[in-house]
Amino acid sequence: MTYTDPSLQPQAPRAPERVVEIRRESSPLGWLVAGVVAIVAVIAVAFMLTSRPMDASSDQIAQAQEQGRAAGLVEGAQVGLQTGADQARQAAEASAREAASAAESVRRQTEIQAQTAADAAQDAAATAPATTDGTAPSPQADQPQ
């Protein structure tokens, strides 16, 4: 039994389906390039093995050793300069910290001395006899009366 929906319109005839096949064909171009690269590599290796450089003379060897020593001395000097600069920077930072600490200590001592002087002045003002005419009091001699 087949069910047909009456609300659907009859289907129009369909176009025939196309089937597409993808075929990969290999090309000899890849193998050709690989072969050329291999031949060039074999020729290069053979050339490097057969063509040896001329033996260096003892003067050339001595000159190369001297250049190596000079390069080593220059590099050692550069390392020494960098180390010295680092040590100088660290010493300067330590000196700056010590100077700041000393300045802070002197500031605290000065504040304490100033407070002590202010207290002494306040005590002296409190114990001084008062005058009403604006003049300083006359010194009192230790005379019996």
C-alpha positions, 0 to 999 in steps of 0.5 A, spaced: 500 500 500 502 506 498 500 513 501 499 519 497 498 526 500 493 529 496 495 536 498 502 535 495 502 537 487 504 532 483 511 532 482 514 534 475 519 529 472 526 530 474 532 531 470 537 525 470 542 525 475 549 526 473 555 522 476 562 525 476 568 521 477 574 524 479 580 520 476 587 521 479 592 520 473 600 520 476 605 525 472 612 523 471 614 530 473 614 529 480 619 523 479 623 527 474 624 532 479 626 527 485 631 524 480 634 531 478 635 533 485 638 526 487 643 526 481 645 533 483 646 531 490 651 525 488 655 530 484 656 535 490 658 530 495 663 527 490 666 534 488 666 535 496 670 529 497 675 529 491 677 536 491 680 537 498 683 544 499 691 545 499 694 544 505 695 550 510 702 552 511 705 553 518 705 561 517 698 560 515 696 556 521 700 561 526 697 567 523 690 563 525 692 561 532 694 569 533 688 571 530 684 566 535 688 569 541 687 576 539 679 574 539 680 571 545 683 577 549 678 582 546 672 577 548 675 577 555 676 584 556 669 585 554 667 580 559 671 584 564 669 591 563 661 588 563 663 585 570 666 591 572 661 595 570 656 591 574 660 591 580 660 599 580 653 599 579 652 595 585 657 599 589 653 605 587 646 603 589 649 600 596 652 607 597 646 611 595 642 606 600 647 607 606 647 615 604 639 615 605 639 611 611 645 616 614 640 622 612 634 619 615 638 618 622 641 625 622 634 627 620 631 623 626 637 626 631 635 633 629 628 632 630 629 630 637 634 635 638 629 640 636 624 638 640 628 638 646 630 645 645 623 647 644 621 643 651 627 647 654 625 654 652 618 652 654 620 650 661 624 657 661 618 661 659 614 658 664 619 659 670 621 666 668 618 672 672 613 676 669 613 683 668 607 688 666 611 694 663 614 690 658 621 690 660 626 684 662 626 683 670 632 685 674 637 680 676 636 678 683 642 678 687 642 673 692 642 678 698 639 676 705 634 681 707 
